[in-house]
Amino acid sequence: MDNTNYGVSFNKPFIGIFMKKTSINRLMKGKHIPTISPFEIANKQKQLTLYYFSMDDINLKKKLIKGTFYNTNKNKWDKQYFAYPDILYKRCHPSKKEKKDFKIFSKHLSKINTQPLNLQNSFNKWEVIQNLSKYPTLLSHLPETILYNDPQDLEKMLNKHQKVYLKGCYGGRGRQVIAVTKLTQGGFRYSLFVGKLYIYEVATFDDLLLNIMNFYKQRPFIIQAAIDLIQIEDRLVDLRPEVQRNGKNQIVIAGLPVRIGKKAAPITTHAESYNFEEFFRKFMYYPKDKISLLKEQITSFVTTIYQHLELDYGPCGELGIDIGLDKNNRLWFIECNSRSRKVSFFNTYDNDAINQSFINLLEYAQYLYSKRGKI
């Protein structure tokens, strides 16, 4: 196939970025998409071929993709047919009705040895905890966790812990998280954040159970002992390291945002965020040497997590890893994200750091392409 269009050259590797159709439409209208614009900025330096596509753009019979790309000669978004990508970056899952065709597409990619730039599937929180529990160095950094099977599981955890978290095995952005606290005067308080903060109190365990079952319906969920996280004025604090591999296949931390949740909220997803150094200087009053030491400890901790996750799920170009620091200065693993939206990172780090993180991704794509068939 001709690798030019309107005088535009397309250099190898071809990096295909799978998105929702609505996102493709936004691109064609010239609208800003936070996780796409930095790709284009970084690629001005790397000069690789980036194209964006949804399931509707794939021609399974001809094995071609009508990709959306930025036409530098026209200074606007354009479309043309491309060969299947050498590297695939998934920003979303196919819809239920698209799953069958996407499975066929995935088999096509496997036959031509297309390499995944990020993990292709979402994490199952219960499976992740089980996998990480195999490693002695991490075991003491994992909160006690069980999979809910029957009411006795919840009752047992609430007898053992004053506060627990319920988390859907799948799903992100805190939409399937409920914090449950056993009240000293009897009864239970539970809170969740779905668009806004909801806090309820119930008198009996049976009432609590009924409400929880109505919320999760048939979706599986875990029960996890609450971590005594550091707090700022009744607002939970955690960290979202954005961890990557670079062009030398080294694990690097693109950024270490700290998130402060809304008052009394069970999660920090919809939070204020701060640069790592700024937070520990401004809110915790740490001296420089203590901040540096903690940063080293966190770097080592999340690197170990990243390496162990890759042992179970395969190599990947990036992960968002949620961790917590408790009031005794112990680090805890909270969860990991295969497709981080990088909201806190974008909000707290400057353009140079953001640009470097996307250069890392593109250079890792080049590394994968150079090693095809060897890794």
Salt bridges, closest charged atoms under 4 A:
ASP56 OD2 - LYS21 NZ 3.16
ASP57 OD1 - LYS79 NZ 3.94
ASP78 OD2 - LYS74 NZ 3.30
ASP86 OD2 - LYS12 NZ 3.10
ASP86 OD1 - ARG372 NH1 3.52
GLU144 OE2 - LYS160 NZ 3.17
GLU144 OE1 - HIS161 NE2 2.87
GLU201 OE2 - ARG189 NH2 2.91
ASP228 OD1 - LYS327 NZ 3.41
ASP238 OD1 - ARG259 NE 2.98
GLU242 OE2 - ARG240 NH1 3.77
GLU272 OE2 - ARG235 NH2 3.04
GLU277 OE2 - LYS295 NZ 2.66
GLU310 OE1 - ARG245 NH2 2.55
ASP312 OD1 - LYS134 NZ 2.78
GLU318 OE1 - LYS342 NZ 2.94
ASP322 OD1 - ARG240 NE 2.34
ASP322 OD2 - ARG259 NH2 3.41
GLU363 OE2 - LYS46 NZ 3.04
